[in-house]
Amino acid sequence: MARYIGERESSHSGDNPPHGGDNTQKVVELYISTLPVPKSNRYIRRRGGKVFKPPRIKNWEVRALWEIKQQYSGSTLLGPLRMEVELTLPNRRKRDIDNMLKSLWDILEKAKVIGNDDQIQELYVIKRYSKGQQGTKIRIIEGISDTQ
């Protein structure tokens, strides 16, 4: 289930804008109804010399890409980014959050929401537990200061 959260321009208050004379930040908020499937070397196998993605990863990518494209049709964000990610986990089973985030960055690139994950300069991730429920909220802020 895709859910639109929104996009907005926000003004930075204060005398010193964070990046030169431009004092606006673009904020994009997205929701994916499932958790990212962790991507690691053990999930990509070779068959006849070819690299392929197991169905579990491919199915998640197709679904997540569709949900994102239903919510975001704006231009690709190309400036420095702050990413805020909230993962709602259905149980307390151990999960590799780093590899989940790699999958998330890849799908945001594929959906042309962000240009490249090397734009991410700030990252905030929170895990929440809600029995039987799962999902991923993503808040992307473009226009943060890249001079610190």
N, C-alpha and C positions, 0 to 999 in steps of 0.2 A: 504494500500500500504506500504510494508516494504521497507526501504531504508537503505543500508549499509553505515555507516559513517566511521567505521574503528577501528583498534586496533593498538597500537604502544608502543614501549618501549621508554622512554625518560630518558635521563641522567640528574641528578641534578648537576648543576654547583656550584663550590665553594669548599673550603677546608674542610668543615664539612658536610659530607652527613647527611641527616635527620634521618637515622636510622642505626647506626653502619657503617660498611665498605661497605655495598651494596648501590650503588648510582643510581639504576635504579628504575623507577616507571612504572608500567603497566597502560596504559590508554585504556579504552574501551568506545567507543561512539556508542550509539544506538538511534534509532528513532522508536516511536510507532505512528501510524497514527491517534490515537484517544487519548482523555484524560482518565486518570484512573477514574473508577467509584468509588465514595467514598464508603468506607466500614465502616459501623457503626452498632451498635446493632439493630437498627430499620430495617435494611435491611436483617438481618438473622432471619427468623421466624421458629417456631417449628410447625411441622405437625405430629401428632401422636407420639410426644416425640422426633422426629428426627429434627436435625438442617439441614436446606437446604439453598442454595443460590438462590435468585430470578433470573429469566432468564436474566435480565439486567446485573447483576454482572457476572454470569456464561458466558454469551456471550462475555463480555469484556475480561474476563480471557482467554478464548479459543483463541480469536483473538490476544491479546497481546502476549500470549505465543508463538503462531505460528510466529508472526512477529519477536520476539526476537530470536527464534531458527533459523530463516532464516539468521540472521545477526551474531550470535555468537555461535561458536562451540568449543571455547577454554575451558581451565580448569577453575574450580570454583575459584574465588578470595577469599582468606582466610585471608589476612592481613588487617591491618587498612585501612579504605577507606575514601576518600573525594568524596561526591556526588554533582554534579552540575546538576540541573534539570531546564529545560525551558519549561513552559507550555504555549502553544499558545491557547488562549481562543477565541471562535467565537463571544462572546458578553460580556457585563459587568454584566451578571446575577451573583448573589452571589453564591459562591461555597466554600465548606469546604476543603481547601487545605490540612490540616492535615490528614484527612481521605483519600484524594486522594493519598497522599504520602504513607500511610499505605498499600493501595492496590498495589502501585507500588513496594514497598519493597517486599511484598508477592510474586508478580509475578516474580521478579528478583531472589528470592530464589527458586521458583518452577522451573524456567528455568535453575537453577544451574549456574547462572552468579555470584552470591554472596552466601556465605555460610549461613550468618545470618545477619539480619539488625543491630544487636548489634555491628558489625564491623564498622559501620558508625561513624566516629569521627568528621567529618566536613561536613556541609551541606550548600549549596547555592541554593536558589530557586528564580526564576524570573517568573513573569506572564507577558505575552504579549497579546495584543488584536489585532486580525486581523479578520475583519468582515467576517463571513461565513467559516473561516478556523479553524482547530484545530489540535493539535498534541503534542507530548511529546518528547523532546530531553533529553537524559540522558548521562552524561559524568561521568565515574567512574574512579577514580585514586587510584590505590593500591600502597602501599609503602610509604605512608606519615608518618611523624614522629608521633609516639604514646607516646612520652615523652615530655610533656610540663609543 
